[in-house]
Amino acid sequence: MTTDLWMLVWSALLCLLLPTVYLVGRSGRPGGLAWGFGNRADPLDVAPWVRRAERAHMNLIENLAPFAILVLVAHVAGKANATTATGATLFFWGRVAHAALYVAGIPYLRTAAFFVGTAGELMILAQLWR
C-alpha cells in the first residue's frame, strides 16, 4: 500500500478515536453517563476543552472527505508519487497537531496546523493536473 493510502487510513483512525477525548470529558461530569445513555434532550454542562474537542472532531470530519477523494483519485489515476505522499503525510500530521492544539485552546498555532493540512491537500491536487 502507498504512503498516501496509509495516511488516509491513519486519518480515518484519528477521526474514529478523537471522540474518546470528549467522551472522557462528558462522562467525568456529574450526570454525564446518564446524559450519554439518555435522550440528550438538554445540553450537558462541560468544560471548555470538551467543547473544543467536539469542534476539532467535526472539523476533521468536514476535511476528511475532500482529502479521501484527492488521495483516491490520485491513486486510481496513477498520479500518486513522492509529492502526493508528502502531501498526505502533511495532511495527517497537520490534523493531529490541529486536534491537539484545538483541545488545548491554542488558537493561532491551531490555525497554522490547519493550513499545514490544507497545504498537503493542495499538493495532492496539483499532482492531478500533471
TIVO-2410 file (N, C-alpha, C; in nm, 3 decimals):
# residues 130
REC num residu      c1      c2      c3 atome chaine
REC   1      M   0.085  -0.117   0.000     N      A
REC   1      M   0.000   0.000   0.000    CA      A
REC   1      M   0.090   0.124   0.000     C      A
REC   2      T   0.046   0.229  -0.068     N      A
REC   2      T   0.126   0.351  -0.080    CA      A
REC   2      T   0.117   0.434   0.048     C      A
REC   3      T   0.211   0.526   0.062     N      A
REC   3      T   0.209   0.619   0.176    CA      A
REC   3      T   0.079   0.698   0.179     C      A
REC   4      D   0.033   0.740   0.062     N      A
REC   4      D  -0.091   0.817   0.052    CA      A
REC   4      D  -0.207   0.740   0.116     C      A
REC   5      L  -0.218   0.614   0.079     N      A
REC   5      L  -0.328   0.533   0.132    CA      A
REC   5      L  -0.312   0.507   0.281     C      A
REC   6      W  -0.189   0.488   0.326     N      A
REC   6      W  -0.166   0.469   0.470    CA      A
REC   6      W  -0.204   0.594   0.547     C      A
REC   7      M  -0.173   0.711   0.494     N      A
REC   7      M  -0.209   0.835   0.562    CA      A
REC   7      M  -0.361   0.853   0.565     C      A
REC   8      L  -0.428   0.805   0.460     N      A
REC   8      L  -0.575   0.807   0.460    CA      A
REC   8      L  -0.629   0.716   0.570     C      A
REC   9      V  -0.571   0.598   0.583     N      A
REC   9      V  -0.613   0.505   0.688    CA      A
REC   9      V  -0.587   0.566   0.826     C      A
REC  10      W  -0.468   0.622   0.847     N      A
REC  10      W  -0.435   0.684   0.976    CA      A
REC  10      W  -0.526   0.803   1.005     C      A
REC  11      S  -0.562   0.878   0.903     N      A
REC  11      S  -0.654   0.991   0.923    CA      A
REC  11      S  -0.792   0.941   0.963     C      A
REC  12      A  -0.835   0.831   0.902     N      A
REC  12      A  -0.964   0.773   0.939    CA      A
REC  12      A  -0.960   0.724   1.084     C      A
REC  13      L  -0.850   0.663   1.124     N      A
REC  13      L  -0.837   0.618   1.262    CA      A
REC  13      L  -0.838   0.736   1.360     C      A
REC  14      L  -0.772   0.844   1.323     N      A
REC  14      L  -0.776   0.964   1.405    CA      A
REC  14      L  -0.919   1.011   1.422     C      A
REC  15      C  -0.993   1.010   1.313     N      A
REC  15      C  -1.134   1.052   1.316    CA      A
REC  15      C  -1.218   0.959   1.405     C      A
REC  16      L  -1.187   0.831   1.402     N      A
REC  16      L  -1.261   0.736   1.484    CA      A
REC  16      L  -1.225   0.745   1.632     C      A
REC  17      L  -1.100   0.781   1.662     N      A
REC  17      L  -1.054   0.784   1.801    CA      A
REC  17      L  -1.075   0.919   1.870     C      A
REC  18      L  -1.083   1.026   1.795     N      A
REC  18      L  -1.096   1.160   1.854    CA      A
REC  18      L  -1.218   1.174   1.945     C      A
REC  19      P  -1.330   1.110   1.918     N      A
REC  19      P  -1.443   1.123   2.011    CA      A
REC  19      P  -1.413   1.073   2.152     C      A
REC  20      T  -1.317   0.984   2.168     N      A
REC  20      T  -1.285   0.938   2.303    CA      A
REC  20      T  -1.238   1.053   2.391     C      A
REC  21      V  -1.176   1.154   2.331     N      A
REC  21      V  -1.130   1.269   2.408    CA      A
REC  21      V  -1.248   1.340   2.472     C      A
REC  22      Y  -1.350   1.370   2.394     N      A
REC  22      Y  -1.463   1.442   2.455    CA      A
REC  22      Y  -1.558   1.350   2.530     C      A
REC  23      L  -1.556   1.221   2.500     N      A
REC  23      L  -1.637   1.128   2.579    CA      A
REC  23      L  -1.584   1.120   2.723     C      A
REC  24      V  -1.453   1.126   2.738     N      A
REC  24      V  -1.394   1.128   2.872    CA      A
REC  24      V  -1.442   1.252   2.947     C      A
REC  25      G  -1.440   1.365   2.880     N      A
REC  25      G  -1.485   1.489   2.943    CA      A
REC  25      G  -1.633   1.487   2.978     C      A
REC  26      R  -1.712   1.429   2.893     N      A
REC  26      R  -1.856   1.421   2.921    CA      A
REC  26      R  -1.885   1.326   3.035     C      A
REC  27      S  -1.824   1.209   3.031     N      A
REC  27      S  -1.855   1.108   3.132    CA      A
REC  27      S  -1.802   1.146   3.270     C      A
REC  28      G  -1.704   1.235   3.276     N      A
REC  28      G  -1.650   1.280   3.404    CA      A
REC  28      G  -1.736   1.383   3.474     C      A
REC  29      R  -1.834   1.437   3.407     N      A
REC  29      R  -1.924   1.537   3.467    CA      A
REC  29      R  -2.032   1.467   3.549     C      A
REC  30      P  -2.079   1.530   3.657     N      A
REC  30      P  -2.193   1.473   3.730    CA      A
REC  30      P  -2.312   1.457   3.635     C      A
REC  31      G  -2.363   1.337   3.629     N      A
REC  31      G  -2.476   1.308   3.542    CA      A
REC  31      G  -2.437   1.283   3.397     C      A
REC  32      G  -2.309   1.285   3.368     N      A
REC  32      G  -2.262   1.271   3.231    CA      A
REC  32      G  -2.292   1.136   3.170     C      A
REC  33      L  -2.273   1.030   3.248     N      A
REC  33      L  -2.303   0.896   3.195    CA      A
REC  33      L  -2.452   0.880   3.168     C      A
REC  34      A  -2.534   0.927   3.261     N      A
REC  34      A  -2.679   0.919   3.242    CA      A
REC  34      A  -2.720   1.001   3.119     C      A
REC  35      W  -2.658   1.119   3.102     N      A
REC  35      W  -2.687   1.202   2.986    CA      A
REC  35      W  -2.648   1.127   2.857     C      A
REC  36      G  -2.532   1.062   2.859     N      A
REC  36      G  -2.484   0.990   2.741    CA      A
REC  36      G  -2.573   0.874   2.703     C      A
REC  37      F  -2.627   0.806   2.802     N      A
REC  37      F  -2.714   0.692   2.775    CA      A
REC  37      F  -2.860   0.734   2.756     C      A
REC  38      G  -2.889   0.859   2.786     N      A
REC  38      G  -3.026   0.909   2.774    CA      A
REC  38      G  -3.055   0.966   2.636     C      A
REC  39      N  -3.162   1.043   2.631     N      A
REC  39      N  -3.206   1.103   2.505    CA      A
REC  39      N  -3.135   1.232   2.471     C      A
REC  40      R  -3.057   1.286   2.564     N      A
REC  40      R  -2.980   1.410   2.545    CA      A
REC  40      R  -3.067   1.528   2.504     C      A
REC  41      A  -3.185   1.536   2.565     N      A
REC  41      A  -3.277   1.646   2.533    CA      A
REC  41      A  -3.222   1.779   2.581     C      A
REC  42      D  -3.154   1.779   2.694     N      A
REC  42      D  -3.096   1.901   2.748    CA      A
REC  42      D  -2.945   1.898   2.729     C      A
REC  43      P  -2.884   2.015   2.707     N      A
REC  43      P  -2.737   2.017   2.692    CA      A
REC  43      P  -2.668   1.981   2.823     C      A
REC  44      L  -2.551   1.924   2.811     N      A
REC  44      L  -2.470   1.887   2.926    CA      A
REC  44      L  -2.367   1.997   2.948     C      A
REC  45      D  -2.357   2.044   3.071     N      A
REC  45      D  -2.258   2.147   3.105    CA      A
REC  45      D  -2.121   2.080   3.116     C      A
REC  46      V  -2.032   2.112   3.024     N      A
REC  46      V  -1.899   2.052   3.022    CA      A
REC  46      V  -1.792   2.161   3.018     C      A
REC  47      A  -1.670   2.121   3.045     N      A
REC  47      A  -1.557   2.213   3.042    CA      A
REC  47      A  -1.532   2.262   2.899     C      A
REC  48      P  -1.473   2.379   2.885     N      A
REC  48      P  -1.447   2.433   2.751    CA      A
REC  48      P  -1.363   2.340   2.662     C      A
REC  49      W  -1.268   2.267   2.719     N      A
REC  49      W  -1.185   2.179   2.636    CA      A
REC  49      W  -1.268   2.067   2.574     C      A
REC  50      V  -1.376   2.028   2.641     N      A
REC  50      V  -1.463   1.923   2.587    CA      A
REC  50      V  -1.533   1.975   2.461     C      A
REC  51      R  -1.583   2.095   2.468     N      A
REC  51      R  -1.648   2.156   2.350    CA      A
REC  51      R  -1.548   2.175   2.236     C      A
REC  52      R  -1.425   2.214   2.272     N      A
REC  52      R  -1.322   2.230   2.168    CA      A
REC  52      R  -1.290   2.096   2.103     C      A
REC  53      A  -1.287   1.989   2.183     N      A
REC  53      A  -1.262   1.855   2.127    CA      A
REC  53      A  -1.373   1.815   2.031     C      A
REC  54      E  -1.496   1.848   2.065     N      A
REC  54      E  -1.609   1.819   1.977    CA      A
REC  54      E  -1.593   1.894   1.844     C      A
REC  55      R  -1.556   2.022   1.853     N      A
REC  55      R  -1.540   2.102   1.732    CA      A
REC  55      R  -1.421   2.054   1.649     C      A
REC  56      A  -1.313   2.012   1.715     N      A
REC  56      A  -1.197   1.958   1.643    CA      A
REC  56      A  -1.237   1.833   1.565     C      A
REC  57      H  -1.319   1.750   1.627     N      A
REC  57      H  -1.365   1.628   1.560    CA      A
REC  57      H  -1.453   1.662   1.440     C      A
REC  58      M  -1.546   1.756   1.458     N      A
REC  58      M  -1.633   1.795   1.347    CA      A
REC  58      M  -1.551   1.856   1.233     C      A
REC  59      N  -1.449   1.934   1.267     N      A
REC  59      N  -1.365   1.993   1.164    CA      A
REC  59      N  -1.289   1.886   1.087     C      A
REC  60      L  -1.243   1.784   1.158     N      A
REC  60      L  -1.175   1.673   1.089    CA      A
REC  60      L  -1.272   1.600   0.997     C      A
REC  61      I  -1.393   1.576   1.043     N      A
REC  61      I  -1.493   1.510   0.958    CA      A
REC  61      I  -1.516   1.590   0.830     C      A
REC  62      E  -1.527   1.723   0.844     N      A
REC  62      E  -1.551   1.808   0.729    CA      A
REC  62      E  -1.436   1.804   0.628     C      A
REC  63      N  -1.315   1.785   0.676     N      A
REC  63      N  -1.198   1.787   0.589    CA      A
REC  63      N  -1.153   1.649   0.543     C      A
REC  64      L  -1.203   1.545   0.605     N      A
REC  64      L  -1.160   1.411   0.570    CA      A
REC  64      L  -1.214   1.367   0.433     C      A
REC  65      A  -1.336   1.404   0.401     N      A
REC  65      A  -1.393   1.363   0.272    CA      A
REC  65      A  -1.315   1.419   0.153     C      A
REC  66      P  -1.286   1.550   0.149     N      A
REC  66      P  -1.207   1.600   0.037    CA      A
REC  66      P  -1.068   1.536   0.031     C      A
REC  67      F  -1.006   1.516   0.147     N      A
REC  67      F  -0.875   1.452   0.150    CA      A
REC  67      F  -0.883   1.311   0.092     C      A
REC  68      A  -0.984   1.236   0.134     N      A
REC  68      A  -1.001   1.099   0.083    CA      A
REC  68      A  -1.022   1.099  -0.068     C      A
REC  69      I  -1.103   1.191  -0.117     N      A
REC  69      I  -1.128   1.199  -0.261    CA      A
REC  69      I  -0.997   1.225  -0.335     C      A
REC  70      L  -0.920   1.321  -0.287     N      A
REC  70      L  -0.794   1.354  -0.354    CA      A
REC  70      L  -0.697   1.235  -0.355     C      A
REC  71      V  -0.683   1.170  -0.241     N      A
REC  71      V  -0.592   1.055  -0.232    CA      A
REC  71      V  -0.638   0.943  -0.324     C      A
REC  72      L  -0.766   0.912  -0.320     N      A
REC  72      L  -0.817   0.801  -0.400    CA      A
REC  72      L  -0.812   0.830  -0.550     C      A
REC  73      V  -0.844   0.952  -0.589     N      A
REC  73      V  -0.836   0.987  -0.731    CA      A
REC  73      V  -0.691   0.982  -0.778     C      A
REC  74      A  -0.599   1.035  -0.699     N      A
REC  74      A  -0.457   1.029  -0.735    CA      A
REC  74      A  -0.412   0.884  -0.749     C      A
REC  75      H  -0.458   0.799  -0.660     N      A
REC  75      H  -0.419   0.657  -0.664    CA      A
REC  75      H  -0.476   0.588  -0.789     C      A
REC  76      V  -0.605   0.607  -0.813     N      A
REC  76      V  -0.671   0.541  -0.926    CA      A
REC  76      V  -0.618   0.594  -1.060     C      A
REC  77      A  -0.588   0.723  -1.065     N      A
REC  77      A  -0.541   0.784  -1.189    CA      A
REC  77      A  -0.392   0.759  -1.214     C      A
REC  78      G  -0.327   0.690  -1.121     N      A
REC  78      G  -0.185   0.663  -1.137    CA      A
REC  78      G  -0.098   0.787  -1.117     C      A
REC  79      K  -0.151   0.884  -1.044     N      A
REC  79      K  -0.078   1.010  -1.020    CA      A
REC  79      K  -0.008   1.012  -0.884     C      A
REC  80      A  -0.025   0.908  -0.805     N      A
REC  80      A   0.040   0.903  -0.673    CA      A
REC  80      A   0.191   0.898  -0.692     C      A
REC  81      N   0.260   0.985  -0.621     N      A
REC  81      N   0.405   0.991  -0.631    CA      A
REC  81      N   0.461   1.044  -0.500     C      A
REC  82      A   0.587   1.082  -0.500     N      A
REC  82      A   0.650   1.132  -0.377    CA      A
REC  82      A   0.583   1.260  -0.328     C      A
REC  83      T   0.536   1.343  -0.420     N      A
REC  83      T   0.470   1.468  -0.381    CA      A
REC  83      T   0.336   1.440  -0.315     C      A
REC  84      T   0.259   1.349  -0.370     N      A
REC  84      T   0.130   1.317  -0.308    CA      A
REC  84      T   0.151   1.249  -0.174     C      A
REC  85      A   0.257   1.168  -0.163     N      A
REC  85      A   0.289   1.104  -0.036    CA      A
REC  85      A   0.324   1.209   0.070     C      A
REC  86      T   0.402   1.308   0.030     N      A
REC  86      T   0.437   1.416   0.122    CA      A
REC  86      T   0.313   1.496   0.159     C      A
REC  87      G   0.229   1.524   0.062     N      A
REC  87      G   0.105   1.597   0.088    CA      A
REC  87      G   0.014   1.523   0.184     C      A
REC  88      A   0.000   1.394   0.164     N      A
REC  88      A  -0.084   1.313   0.252    CA      A
REC  88      A  -0.026   1.309   0.394     C      A
REC  89      T   0.105   1.299   0.402     N      A
REC  89      T   0.170   1.298   0.533    CA      A
REC  89      T   0.152   1.432   0.603     C      A
REC  90      L   0.165   1.541   0.528     N      A
REC  90      L   0.140   1.673   0.586    CA      A
REC  90      L  -0.003   1.686   0.636     C      A
REC  91      F  -0.097   1.635   0.557     N      A
REC  91      F  -0.237   1.642   0.599    CA      A
REC  91      F  -0.255   1.569   0.732     C      A
REC  92      F  -0.206   1.445   0.740     N      A
REC  92      F  -0.227   1.366   0.861    CA      A
REC  92      F  -0.166   1.435   0.982     C      A
REC  93      W  -0.038   1.470   0.975     N      A
REC  93      W   0.028   1.529   1.093    CA      A
REC  93      W  -0.026   1.668   1.122     C      A
REC  94      G  -0.068   1.740   1.019     N      A
REC  94      G  -0.133   1.869   1.041    CA      A
REC  94      G  -0.263   1.853   1.117     C      A
REC  95      R  -0.337   1.747   1.085     N      A
REC  95      R  -0.464   1.722   1.154    CA      A
REC  95      R  -0.442   1.674   1.297     C      A
REC  96      V  -0.338   1.596   1.320     N      A
REC  96      V  -0.304   1.555   1.457    CA      A
REC  96      V  -0.273   1.679   1.540     C      A
REC  97      A  -0.186   1.766   1.485     N      A
REC  97      A  -0.149   1.889   1.556    CA      A
REC  97      A  -0.272   1.979   1.575     C      A
REC  98      H  -0.355   1.989   1.471     N      A
REC  98      H  -0.474   2.073   1.480    CA      A
REC  98      H  -0.564   2.027   1.594     C      A
REC  99      A  -0.587   1.897   1.603     N      A
REC  99      A  -0.674   1.844   1.709    CA      A
REC  99      A  -0.613   1.873   1.847     C      A
REC 100      A  -0.486   1.846   1.863     N      A
REC 100      A  -0.421   1.866   1.993    CA      A
REC 100      A  -0.423   2.014   2.033     C      A
REC 101      L  -0.392   2.101   1.938     N      A
REC 101      L  -0.390   2.244   1.967    CA      A
REC 101      L  -0.530   2.299   1.991     C      A
REC 102      Y  -0.627   2.246   1.921     N      A
REC 102      Y  -0.766   2.289   1.939    CA      A
REC 102      Y  -0.813   2.253   2.080     C      A
REC 103      V  -0.791   2.128   2.121     N      A
REC 103      V  -0.832   2.085   2.253    CA      A
REC 103      V  -0.760   2.166   2.361     C      A
REC 104      A  -0.633   2.194   2.339     N      A
REC 104      A  -0.555   2.272   2.435    CA      A
REC 104      A  -0.594   2.420   2.438     C      A
REC 105      G  -0.666   2.466   2.336     N      A
REC 105      G  -0.711   2.604   2.332    CA      A
REC 105      G  -0.604   2.703   2.287     C      A
REC 106      I  -0.520   2.661   2.195     N      A
REC 106      I  -0.412   2.747   2.143    CA      A
REC 106      I  -0.452   2.791   2.002     C      A
REC 107      P  -0.513   2.911   1.988     N      A
REC 107      P  -0.576   2.949   1.862    CA      A
REC 107      P  -0.484   2.970   1.742     C      A
REC 108      Y  -0.379   3.045   1.753     N      A
REC 108      Y  -0.301   3.079   1.633    CA      A
REC 108      Y  -0.222   2.960   1.580     C      A
REC 109      L  -0.165   2.882   1.668     N      A
REC 109      L  -0.095   2.761   1.623    CA      A
REC 109      L  -0.193   2.660   1.565     C      A
REC 110      R  -0.314   2.657   1.623     N      A
REC 110      R  -0.418   2.568   1.569    CA      A
REC 110      R  -0.447   2.604   1.424     C      A
REC 111      T  -0.459   2.731   1.395     N      A
REC 111      T  -0.486   2.775   1.259    CA      A
REC 111      T  -0.370   2.740   1.166     C      A
REC 112      A  -0.248   2.756   1.216     N      A
REC 112      A  -0.130   2.720   1.136    CA      A
REC 112      A  -0.131   2.571   1.104     C      A
REC 113      A  -0.166   2.489   1.202     N      A
REC 113      A  -0.173   2.344   1.179    CA      A
REC 113      A  -0.280   2.310   1.077     C      A
REC 114      F  -0.392   2.380   1.082     N      A
REC 114      F  -0.498   2.361   0.983    CA      A
REC 114      F  -0.444   2.385   0.843     C      A
REC 115      F  -0.368   2.493   0.828     N      A
REC 115      F  -0.316   2.527   0.695    CA      A
REC 115      F  -0.206   2.432   0.651     C      A
REC 116      V  -0.136   2.369   0.743     N      A
REC 116      V  -0.040   2.264   0.705    CA      A
REC 116      V  -0.116   2.150   0.638     C      A
REC 117      G  -0.227   2.109   0.699     N      A
REC 117      G  -0.310   2.005   0.639    CA      A
REC 117      G  -0.365   2.045   0.504     C      A
REC 118      T  -0.410   2.170   0.493     N      A
REC 118      T  -0.463   2.219   0.367    CA      A
REC 118      T  -0.354   2.223   0.260     C      A
REC 119      A  -0.234   2.263   0.298     N      A
REC 119      A  -0.122   2.263   0.203    CA      A
REC 119      A  -0.096   2.122   0.150     C      A
REC 120      G  -0.107   2.024   0.237     N      A
REC 120      G  -0.091   1.885   0.193    CA      A
REC 120      G  -0.196   1.847   0.090     C      A
REC 121      E  -0.319   1.888   0.112     N      A
REC 121      E  -0.425   1.860   0.014    CA      A
REC 121      E  -0.397   1.929  -0.119     C      A
REC 122      L  -0.351   2.053  -0.113     N      A
REC 122      L  -0.321   2.126  -0.236    CA      A
REC 122      L  -0.206   2.062  -0.312     C      A
REC 123      M  -0.110   2.004  -0.240     N      A
REC 123      M  -0.001   1.933  -0.306    CA      A
REC 123      M  -0.053   1.814  -0.385     C      A
REC 124      I  -0.147   1.743  -0.326     N      A
REC 124      I  -0.206   1.628  -0.396    CA      A
REC 124      I  -0.286   1.676  -0.516     C      A
REC 125      L  -0.367   1.779  -0.495     N      A
REC 125      L  -0.448   1.834  -0.604    CA      A
REC 125      L  -0.362   1.877  -0.721     C      A
REC 126      A  -0.251   1.940  -0.694     N      A
REC 126      A  -0.162   1.987  -0.802    CA      A
REC 126      A  -0.111   1.870  -0.887     C      A
REC 127      Q  -0.092   1.757  -0.825     N      A
REC 127      Q  -0.042   1.640  -0.899    CA      A
REC 127      Q  -0.147   1.581  -0.993     C      A
REC 128      L  -0.273   1.609  -0.969     N      A
REC 128      L  -0.379   1.558  -1.055    CA      A
REC 128      L  -0.377   1.626  -1.192     C      A
REC 129      W  -0.318   1.745  -1.201     N      A
REC 129      W  -0.310   1.818  -1.327    CA      A
REC 129      W  -0.175   1.801  -1.397     C      A
REC 130      R  -0.091   1.717  -1.346     N      A
REC 130      R   0.040   1.692  -1.408    CA      A
REC 130      R   0.027   1.589  -1.517     C      A
***
